[in-house]
Amino acid sequence: MYKLKEHQIEKSKELNEILLDYKIAYLAGEVRSQKTGTALEAARLYGASKVIVITKKKAIPSILSDYKNFGFDYEIVVINYESLHKLEDYNCDLVIYDESHSLSGFPKPSVRTKLCKKLFFNTPCILMTGTSAVESYSQYYHQFFVSAYSPFREYKNFYKWAKDFVEVWERKLPTHSVRVYDRANVAKIDKILKPYMVVMTQQDAGFEVKINEHYLTVETPPPIKGLVKRLLKDRVVKGSAGYIFGDTPAKLQSKVHQIYNGHCIIEDGETSNVILDTYKVDFIRERFKDDKIVIMYYYQNELKMIESVFGEALTTDIDEFNTTDKSFAIQQSSSEGMNLSKAKYLVYLNLGFSGKNYIQSRDRMTVQSRKENNIYFICESDGITEKILESVTKKKNFNSRLFKQNFEL
């Protein structure tokens, strides 16, 4: 049986007091600060007889394990966001929105956000995440939008809220301009949210972890360089298998990103994923051949590349990873809620354009007994990876403007 740690007891009491006062509380807890046990204890203190926890699919076993091992005796239902529409009985005393930043898109609410609001609008709730508003404070609005007890409830939609809290600006595109809503008033929003917030840090949990980031550069094969150069110049490349299109800014950025990492989507009536070169995976296999590692990839096609090179030395099953010497491959966007601390190193074959996902994924090896994490980013020479890292390490997205700027388009 687990015992709650001192910081969990203290923070759960704070959450309960906020719930009693406002019926909605926000737990902003860093990765590995032990949010789940804290929120479950807050539910007990609140006197809930039935709790619904909504989370990411891969986090479900961990949450159920904490519920069992801490000995909570109220009824609990743990379900992932993608399956929420299948839930038949949604009556409960409290909802816990794990990874609540997944509700935070703006200016329009996502289908997921609207469904949460429809099912649980009048139910007291705890919102919790380790990346509450990394990219913009505008991300807070729709997280609270799901609840009747939102501190922003007087604003019926994001646009009305933005009139009071956001400096709206226009981004000029080649054919038109669009209104952008990411310049929210941080001080004004912080003041309103302060009574609802409980903050947990890794230091609260007793972590003193040093994160060492290493950039390893592998020479880009000439055919890869040549293919990127042709696509940037002509916006379309015809080959024996079909066409590579970069006819829109978003497509061009995505295709360049794919090609530098050794694969690409080819179109010829139908789309197909083609592996061009496993040079980065080969480098990882040789460089870390004696080590148990986690390989983070971005595109699904990259898993095929990793599996083809690593063979039986690799698994995609977390239980097998934790109980064998095999290395583990996981998509960056799927790493939320996962403990990858059995790895000696975390190695990024590739990463996406999101500052939020970078922050979340790099902390997955952190546990209290570990004092140092070594993370490796595999960068192709004169490519796109280092340019992406320059942005995401500053908690900023690598957007189309930066892409054009870096590639002088």
N, C-alpha and C positions, 0 to 999 in steps of 0.2 A: 504494500500500500504506500502510495506517495504521500508526502507531506508538503503542504504549501510553504513556500519560502516567505521570509518576512516581508519582502517588497510586494509579493503577490497579495498577502493579507492586507497590507496597507492600501494598495491600489484598488483592491476589490471593495473595500469599505468606502473609498472615495466614489467609486462607480455607483454603489448602492445608494449613497446619499444623493447623488445627482439624479438617479432614476426616481427616487422618492419625491424629489422636488420638481423634476421636469418631464419624467417619463421617457426621456431620451438621453443617452450618454455616448460619448465618443472616446474610445481608447486608442490613442496614438502611440503605438508601441513599436520600437525598433525590432528588426529581425532578431529572433532568438532571445527576446526579452521575456518570454514565457507569458504571452498574452492569453493563450487559450485557457489555461488553468485559472488565470485571474478573472476572466469573463465568466467562466463557469461558476466560480465561487461567488461572484457578484450576483448571479442568478439565484444561488442558494440563499444568500443574505436577503435578497429581494422577496423571497418567499414564493418563488415560482413553482408551480406544480407540474407544468409542462413547458419545455423550451424547444424552440426550433432554431437550429443553427444552419445557416446557408453559407456555403463555402465553395472552394474549388474541389473537383473530384479527387485529386490526389492527396488532399489534406484530410479527407473523411476518416481514414483509419487512425491517423494521429489524434484527431479530436475525440473519437470514440475511446481510444486507449486512455487519454487523459481523464475522460469522464469516468471510466471504470476504475482506473488506478487511484484516483483521488477519492473514490467512494461516494460520489454524489448519488442521491436516491430519488431525485425528481425524474419525471419522464423526459426523455430527450429524443428528438428526431434530427438527424444530420443529413442534409441533402445538398447536392451541388446546384449551382445556379442554372445550369443547362437542363436539369431535370425538374426544376421547380414547377413547371406546368403540369407535371404528372402527380403532384401532391394532392391527395384526396381530402385529407383532414388538416386544415391549416389553422384550427383553433388552438391557441396557446396563450400563456401569460406573458411571454417574453420572446422576442426574436433577436438573435445575434447575427449580424451581417459581418461575416469574416471577409477579409480582403475587400472592404467596402469601397476602395478606390475603383473597383470594377463597375461601380454604378456612376462614376463621376464624369462621363463624357458630356461635352457641351458644344454648342448651345442647345441642342435638342436632346431629350432623354432617350436612352436606348430602350429597346424592347424589354430587356431584362429589368431595367429600372422601373419602367411602367408596370410590369407585372408585379414586382415587389410592392409597389405602392397600392396596386389594386387588391392584393391579398392581405396586406398587413398594415394598411394605412393607420388604423386606430389602435394598433398593438404597441405597447411600450417596447423599446428596442435599445440595443447596444450596437453601435457601429465600431468596427475595429480594423485597423490596417497599420502596416509599417511604412506606407508611402501615401500619406493622406492627400497631399496636393503638391507633388514634386514639380510638376510642369507649370502649374498656374493655380492661384487661389480660386479661380473660377471653378475648379474641380470640386469645391465643397458644396456648391448649391444642390446638385442632383443627389449627392449622398444623403443629405437631409431631406430632400424632396419626397422620399418614400414614406415619411412620417407626418402625421397630423400635428406632431409636437415640435416640428422643426422651428428653430429660432428665426427662420426666414419665411414662415408660413403665410405672412401677409402678402408675399409676392407669389402670384399664381403660376408664373412661369419664369424661365431663366431671363428672358428679354426684359421683363419688368424689373427683375432683380438687378440686372446689369446696368440699368439707368442710374441706380444709386451706388453701385459698387465697382463698376468697371469703366476704364477709359477705353472706349471703342475706337479702333483705328482701321484704316483701309490698307489692304495689301494689293498692290497692282500686279495683275497677271497679264500675259500677252494679249488677251482678248477682252478682259474686263477686270473690275476690281471687286474684292470681297471684303466684307466687314469681319474683323477679327476681335475676339473677346477674351484674350488671354492676359490683359493688363489690369488685373483686379487690385483693389485697394487693400493691401495686406494689413495695415494697421487698423483700419476700420473693421475688417472681418475678424481679425484676432480679438478685438475688444468684445464683439458680440458673441463669439464662440467660447471665450474663456470659461464661463460658468459651466459649460457642457463637457469640457475636455479633461481627460486624465492622460498624462504623458508618462510613458515607461521607456527607459533607456537600457542599453546593454550594461551600462555602469550600475544601474539600479539592481540588475540581476547578478552583479558580481563579475561581469566580464571585463577583462583587460586584454583585449585581443589586438595584436598588431597585424595589419593587412599589408602585405608586400605585393605590389603589382609589377609584373615583369612583361616586357614587350619582346617577343622573339620574332625576328624577321626571317622569312624564307623567300628565296629568289623566285619571282614570278616567271613561269615558263614563257618564252617568246611568243608561242601561239596564243596564249591568254592575253598578253599585252597587245598583240596585233588585233585580236578580235574586239577588245574594248576600244582601241583606237578607231577601228572602222565604224563601230556602232556610234561612237560619239560624233564622228564626222558625218555619217550618212543617215543615221537614225533607223536604219534597217540593214540587216545582213542576210543574204541568201546563201544557204549551204545545201549539201546533199540531202539533209534530213528535213529541211524546211526553212522557215524564216525566223529570225530574231528581230522583234519589233521594239523600237524605243521611240515611237512616234508621239508620245506624250511625256511631259516631264516626270510623272510618277513612274511610268513604264521604264523610261530610260534609267532612272535612279535604281529601280529594282533590278533591271537586267545587268547593269554594271556591277551591282552588289553580288548577284549570282555568279556572273562569269569569273570575277576575281576569286571566288571561293570554289571554282572548279566545276560548275554545273550551270544549266540554263533551261528555261522553258522555251521549247521550239514550237512554232505554230505552222501547220500546213493542213488547213481544214479542221484538224483536231490538234489539241495541245499535247505535248509529251515532255517529260522531264529527262534531259540528257546529261549524263556525266561526262565532263570534258577532260578532267585531270584530277587525280587524287593527291596532288603534290603536298597540300597542307596536311592532310590526314597521314600521309606517309611520313612526313616530318614529325608529327606527334607520336606516331608508333615507334619511331627510332629514338626520339629524344627521351621518351618516358617508358621505354620498354620494360624496365624493372620495377615500375611504380604502379600502385593502385590509384587510379585517377578518375575524376569525373570529367567527361567531355561535354561541353555545352555547345549546342548547335542552334541554328536559327531556322533554316528552311528544312522541310520534311525530307527533301531529296538528299540532304547532307547525312541523314541517318543511314541511308543505303550505302553511302561512301564509307562511313565509319565502319559499318558492319562488314563490308567487303574487305577492308584492310585488317581489322582486328579479329574477325572470325570468332572462335570460341572463347577468346580472352575478354569478350565484352558481353554485358547484359543490359537489358532495358527494364529489368525487374528489380525494384528497390529492395525487396527481401533477399533476393539472390545476391545482390551487391553487398548487403550488410552481413551476409553469412559466408561469403566466399572471397577469393582473391581477385575476382573479376573486376575489371573497370566498368564504368557506368556511363551511358550516353543519355542525355535528356535535352529536350528542346527548351530553349531559354524561357519561353512564355509559359511553360508547364512546371516551372521549378518552385512556384509559390507554395509555401507550407511544407516543403520537404527538407528533411535533415540529411545533409550529405557529408556529415562529419567523418565518416569512415574513410574518406579519400585522403590521400597524402597531398594531392594538388588538385586544384580546379583549373581546367584548361579550356579556353574558349577557342574552338575552331572558327566560330563566327558569332556575331552578335547583331542585334537589331538597332533601330534608330532611336529607341526610347530611353531617355534618361532614367525614368522610373524603373523599367525592367532591368537596366544595368545595376542599379542600387540593390534591388531585391535579390537578383540572382547571385551576385558576388558574395553575399553574406551567408550563403546556405551551408558553409562548412563550420560556421561559428558555433561552438559549444563552450560551456564554462571551463572545462578541463583543458581547453586548447588555448595556448597563449599567442600563437602566431599562425596566420594563414598565408600561403603562397599561391598566388593566382597568376596564370600565364595567358597572355593574349597572343595568338598566332597571327602575325601581320605579314601580308604579302608585300614585297618591295614595290614602292611607288604606286600603291593601290588605294583602296578606299577605307580599309579597316582603321588605320591610324587617324584618318580624318574623322571617322565616326567617334572614335575614342576621345578625341579632343573636345567633342561636344558633350557626350553622355557623362564623362567624368566630372563635368561641371553642372550635372543635373539638367542639362538642356537636350532637347531633341535635335537629331541631325535631320534637318528639313530640306525641302527642295531648294530653298534660297542658298543654303550652305553648300549643297551639292553643286549647284551652278557656279558658285563662287570658287569652290575648290578645283573644279575641272575647267574653269575659265570658259563657260558656255555663254 
